[in-house]
Amino acid sequence: VEARKAGRFTSLFDFCGQLGSGAVNRRGLESLIAAGAFDSMMPEGSTAGEWRPRLFAAIDSALAQGLRASEDRMMGQSGLFGVADGETAVAETLPVVPAWPQDEVARREKLAVGFYLSAHPLDNFAGLLAGMRLKSIAEYDDLQSGQMVKLAGMISGLQVRTSKRGNRFAQFRFEDRSGGIKGVVLGENFNKLSMLLADDGLFIAEGQIEAPEGQDPTLKVTDLRSLYEAEAMQARTIDITVPDAREDTKFLEDLYHLLERDRGHCGVSLNVTAGPARVKVTAADLSIAPSRALQRELEDRGCTVAWVQ
């Protein structure tokens, strides 16, 4: 705040130079970038997923340049070697690096500040959840004991414990964009669902509310389904992009045998190269049983997969 009294920061490099030596370190810059503190400098048309990794890649050079600028000011010089404006602009050019996907932006935001800001992992499933017409946690404003609910959200703060009787159980926070609720998995439900339970896992949870008077309600989970699995199961079509390097006859024959292994209701379309163009081919007599396991097998073969609702 003191450094900013001289004027708005113009870049990551300017920020480091204005603060001076020792005021901020790499970890501090990583947290500020991940929290969106530099998003006001983001070029028009860019996204946080494109902008923030470029800043991350420039941290070391920005800190070094900021240290030199700070030392120059202490010595009363504008620059040890009279750096020209053009040279400064080149030094401040941000590296071009791969963008972060939305869930990575969200993960880093939560690590930095403890909650989600611009992005939430559930945003990737907005279309699916809209079609399922599930209420958010905040929309259940008066939960009663015995009430059955179905929620979409993320597990956080997972703890697996053992009761006095020697039975294992799990407790956690189940969160969506609107809020959170305490969740537990007990008894036979724990034995059935324990392999699914994971911090940051995205699920559709079904269960019964327990709400003793004067206490916050708890969701006693009876069923969990991965949102990724639900996305596949709800799909009408699987859209497969075949890598250019693998479009030979044997690869396509193997792909066909994989797809026909489990027949179901889901249609199939392939994006392939035809001369200078990419074309979409719809399989007229082939429908599959959608699953995340099939998606992983296709991705292991180098294909890109999208589920079309």
TANOR-V78228 format. One record per residue. RES is the residue in one letter. SS is DSSP state (H for helix, E for strand, - for the rest). NEAR is the number of other C-alpha atoms within 8 Angstrom. D_LAST is the distance of its C-alpha to the last C-alpha in Angstrom with 2 decimals. Layout:
BEGIN
[[RES,SS,NEAR,D_LAST] [RES,SS,NEAR,D_LAST]]
END
This chain:
BEGIN
[[V,-,4,48.36] [E,-,4,51.93] [A,H,8,50.93] [R,H,9,48.73] [K,H,7,51.77] [A,H,5,52.78] [G,-,6,49.63] [R,-,6,45.87] [F,-,8,44.72] [T,-,7,43.66] [S,-,8,41.94] [L,H,10,41.44] [F,H,11,44.77] [D,H,10,46.54] [F,H,11,45.29] [C,H,14,46.78] [G,H,14,49.96] [Q,H,11,50.54] [L,H,11,50.09] [G,-,12,52.50] [S,-,9,53.18] [G,-,5,52.02] [A,-,6,50.13] [V,-,9,46.68] [N,-,8,45.64] [R,H,9,42.67] [R,H,6,40.98] [G,H,8,41.52] [L,H,10,40.02] [E,H,10,36.94] [S,H,10,36.39] [L,H,11,37.01] [I,H,13,34.63] [A,H,12,31.82] [A,-,11,32.41] [G,-,10,32.11] [A,-,8,35.85] [F,-,9,35.99] [D,H,10,32.92] [S,H,5,35.33] [M,H,7,36.58] [M,-,9,33.19] [P,-,5,33.32] [E,-,4,31.53] [G,-,4,28.13] [S,-,8,27.76] [T,-,7,25.41] [A,H,9,26.58] [G,H,11,24.83] [E,H,11,26.96] [W,H,12,30.11] [R,H,12,30.79] [P,H,12,30.90] [R,H,12,33.37] [L,H,12,35.55] [F,H,9,35.42] [A,H,10,36.65] [A,-,10,39.53] [I,H,11,40.83] [D,H,8,43.74] [S,H,7,45.06] [A,H,12,44.67] [L,H,13,46.64] [A,H,8,49.30] [Q,H,11,49.65] [G,H,17,49.75] [L,H,12,52.50] [R,H,9,54.53] [A,H,13,54.19] [S,H,13,55.30] [E,H,10,58.28] [D,H,12,59.25] [R,H,9,59.33] [M,H,7,61.50] [M,-,6,63.89] [G,-,6,63.93] [Q,-,8,62.47] [S,-,8,59.63] [G,-,8,58.78] [L,-,7,60.80] [F,-,4,60.49] [G,-,6,59.95] [V,-,8,56.28] [A,-,6,55.45] [D,H,6,52.51] [G,H,6,50.87] [E,H,8,51.19] [T,H,9,49.66] [A,H,8,46.63] [V,H,7,46.20] [A,H,6,46.59] [E,-,9,43.90] [T,-,6,41.28] [L,-,8,38.19] [P,-,8,36.98] [V,-,5,33.80] [V,-,7,31.55] [P,-,6,27.89] [A,-,8,25.64] [W,-,10,24.39] [P,-,7,20.67] [Q,H,11,19.74] [D,H,11,20.20] [E,H,8,23.63] [V,H,13,24.64] [A,H,14,23.85] [R,H,10,25.73] [R,H,10,28.74] [E,H,15,28.87] [K,H,11,29.12] [L,H,8,31.76] [A,H,10,33.72] [V,H,9,33.83] [G,-,7,32.51] [F,-,7,29.38] [Y,-,11,26.39] [L,-,9,27.14] [S,-,5,24.97] [A,-,10,21.95] [H,-,11,20.50] [P,H,10,18.41] [L,H,11,16.08] [D,H,7,15.29] [N,H,7,12.97] [F,H,9,10.65] [A,H,8,11.26] [G,H,7,7.88] [L,H,10,7.14] [L,H,10,10.76] [A,H,8,10.93] [G,H,6,8.76] [M,H,6,11.10] [R,-,6,14.04] [L,-,9,16.11] [K,-,8,19.43] [S,-,11,20.72] [I,H,12,23.96] [A,H,7,26.05] [E,H,6,25.03] [Y,-,8,26.85] [D,-,5,30.23] [D,-,4,32.45] [L,-,9,31.35] [Q,-,9,33.72] [S,-,10,34.82] [G,-,7,33.15] [Q,-,9,30.02] [M,E,8,26.78] [V,E,8,23.83] [K,E,10,20.32] [L,E,11,19.55] [A,E,13,17.27] [G,E,12,19.53] [M,E,13,21.60] [I,E,16,24.75] [S,E,12,27.84] [G,E,7,31.54] [L,E,12,31.08] [Q,E,7,34.45] [V,E,8,35.29] [R,E,8,38.64] [T,E,9,41.08] [S,-,8,42.56] [K,-,5,46.30] [R,-,5,45.79] [G,-,6,44.23] [N,-,8,40.66] [R,E,11,37.89] [F,E,13,35.30] [A,E,12,32.88] [Q,E,12,32.73] [F,E,12,30.56] [R,E,12,29.03] [F,E,12,25.46] [E,E,13,24.26] [D,E,12,21.60] [R,-,7,22.16] [S,-,8,24.33] [G,E,8,26.65] [G,E,9,27.29] [I,E,11,28.79] [K,E,12,30.94] [G,E,12,29.37] [V,E,12,31.23] [V,E,12,30.58] [L,-,11,33.69] [G,H,9,35.37] [E,H,6,33.43] [N,H,12,30.13] [F,H,12,31.26] [N,H,7,32.19] [K,H,7,28.80] [L,H,10,26.68] [S,-,8,29.06] [M,-,5,27.49] [L,-,7,24.22] [L,-,9,26.09] [A,-,8,26.25] [D,-,9,26.96] [D,-,7,24.06] [G,-,10,21.62] [L,E,13,18.36] [F,E,12,17.84] [I,E,12,17.03] [A,E,13,20.64] [E,E,12,22.18] [G,E,12,25.90] [Q,E,13,29.02] [I,E,15,30.74] [E,E,12,34.34] [A,-,11,36.12] [P,-,8,39.91] [E,-,4,41.91] [G,-,4,42.40] [Q,-,6,39.76] [D,-,7,36.22] [P,-,13,33.62] [T,E,11,32.23] [L,E,12,29.02] [K,E,12,30.05] [V,E,14,26.93] [T,E,10,26.55] [D,E,9,23.09] [L,E,11,20.92] [R,E,9,17.51] [S,E,11,16.43] [L,H,11,13.46] [Y,H,8,12.73] [E,H,10,12.98] [A,H,9,10.88] [E,H,12,7.97] [A,H,11,8.67] [M,H,9,9.47] [Q,-,8,6.45] [A,-,12,4.43] [R,-,10,5.34] [T,E,11,6.99] [I,E,14,9.03] [D,E,12,10.66] [I,E,12,14.20] [T,E,10,16.94] [V,-,12,20.32] [P,-,10,23.17] [D,H,7,25.96] [A,H,4,28.58] [R,H,7,27.08] [E,-,11,26.58] [D,-,6,29.49] [T,H,6,29.72] [K,H,6,30.09] [F,H,9,27.05] [L,H,9,24.83] [E,H,8,26.52] [D,H,8,25.93] [L,H,8,22.24] [Y,H,8,22.09] [H,H,8,24.02] [L,H,7,21.73] [L,H,9,18.62] [E,H,10,20.56] [R,-,7,21.93] [D,-,7,19.38] [R,E,10,18.08] [G,E,8,15.21] [H,E,8,12.43] [C,E,12,9.97] [G,E,11,10.88] [V,E,13,12.48] [S,E,12,13.34] [L,E,12,16.17] [N,E,12,17.49] [V,E,13,21.26] [T,E,10,24.54] [A,E,7,26.55] [G,-,5,29.84] [P,-,5,29.53] [A,E,6,25.88] [R,E,9,22.40] [V,E,8,20.54] [K,E,8,17.21] [V,E,8,17.92] [T,E,7,15.74] [A,E,10,17.11] [A,E,4,18.24] [D,E,4,19.58] [L,E,9,17.55] [S,E,12,14.71] [I,E,14,14.43] [A,-,10,14.22] [P,-,11,11.71] [S,-,9,13.65] [R,H,9,14.78] [A,H,6,18.06] [L,H,8,16.79] [Q,H,9,15.21] [R,H,8,18.65] [E,H,8,20.50] [L,H,11,18.76] [E,H,10,19.44] [D,H,7,22.98] [R,-,6,23.42] [G,-,8,22.67] [C,-,11,19.22] [T,E,10,16.51] [V,E,11,13.05] [A,E,7,9.62] [W,E,11,6.39] [V,E,8,3.80] [Q,-,9,0.00]]
END
